[in-house]
Amino acid sequence: MSDYTISDDKAKLNLEVIHQFLSQEAYWCKNIPIDIVKRSIDNSLCFGVYLGDSQVGFARVITDQATFGYLADVFILPEHRGKGLSKELVAFIMAYPPLQGLRRLMLVTFDAHGLYEQFGFKPIDMPENTMSIKAFTAY
């Protein structure tokens, strides 16, 4: 990780890199329009992973910074995987001062359970108490 940095500075984010990955490679939001990605960044806490000035990873937390947060859009570009960057990114987020003391932090993952379990995330025990609505499947 010595050559990589993590930052919460939105001015450093590369919208093109983020949009390209989310719209072309992320299973959870293929074909997402760039204006939706920009709006999601504008309204979330965002974290970038960088090699020099090049963005190689991203995550965001949708939160009220008091009681609840939802970790979303976590990725490391394929050519930078296998170096512990996702673990460093999640550790950075979990220690991030505005997120301390939240009553609940949630996420949804298809294939990264092992990563998140290292930080105390567990499957929801009582799904009958959890509700959601999927309003559309446009992308």
N, C-alpha and C positions, 0 to 999 in steps of 0.2 A: 504494500500500500504506500510505500515511501514516495513514489513518484506521483501518486494520485492525491487529490484533495476533495473534500466535500464542503459545499457551501449552501447557505440558505438565501443567498443574494439573487433575487429574481432577475436583476439586470444582467447577470452572467448566463442565464438560461438561453439555450439555442432552440427556438421554437421549431425550426426546420428539422433538427435532429429528433426532437421529441415527437413531432407530428409524424415524421417518416416511420419511426419505430411503432408508434401506437396504431397508425392507420394501415401499415403494411405487415407488421410482424406480431403484434400483440393479439393473442387469441380472443381477448375480452372486448376488443373494440375495433376490429378490422373496419377499414373505410371511414373511420370517424373524420368528420370535416375539420379543417384547420381552425375555423372560427369557434368550434366547440372546444377544441383543445386549448385555445387561447383563453376563452372564458373560464375554463376549469382552472387554469393556472392563475388567472387574475383573482379567483375567489378561494384559493387554497394556500396553505403553507407549502412551499416547494423546496426541494432539495436536489441539487445537481452534484454529480460525480464528474471530476475533470482530470484529464491527463494534460498538464500544461493548460492551454486555453481551450482545448477540445473537450466538449461534453461527451461522456461515455456512459452516463447513467442518470437516472431520474427517479423520483418518488414524490408523492404529494399527500398531504393529510387535510382532509375536509374536517373542520373542527370549529367549535365555539370557544376553544381554548379555556374552558372551565369544567365541562362535564363529559364531553363526548368527542371522539375522533374516529375517522374512517381512513385507513391507510389504503392508498390506491395508486395505480399506474406505476408500480415498482418495476424497473428494468435496468439491466446492464447490457450494453451492446455485446453481441455474441463474441466478437474478437477480444473482449476484455474479461470474459468470464473465466472462472477457475482460479481467480487470484484473491478470493475472499472479499471482493468489493460489495457484494450484496449484503454480506454479514456486517461489514463496516458501515454501510449506509443505514441499515436497520438499527444498528447500535447507536449511531448518531441521532437518528430520529427518536429512539426510545429515551435518550438522555437530553433531548432538546428542552430547554427550560419552560417555554410556554405550554408544553404538553404534560408537564409533571402534575400529578394530582387528578388527572382525568378519572372519572368513575368507570368509563369503558372506552376501550380502543378496539375497533373491529377491522376485519378485512375478509376478503374472499379470495381463495386461491384454488386452482385446479391441480397444481403440481409442486408447490413449494412448501408443503407442510413442515418438512424437516428444518428449513430455515427459520420459520416463524416460531416453531416450538422451542427453539433455543432461547427465545425471548419471553417465554411464558404464555404464548397464545395456545389456546386449546379449542378443539371442536366445540360447538355449542351443544350443551348437554340436553337442553329441552327445546327442540325446534318448534314445539307446539306454541311456545310463547313468542316466537320470532315471526314477524310478518314482513312481506315485501310486495311490491308491485313492479312488474316489468311493463312499463307503459308502451314501449314500442321496440322494434328490432330494425331500425333504419340503417344501422351500421354494425 
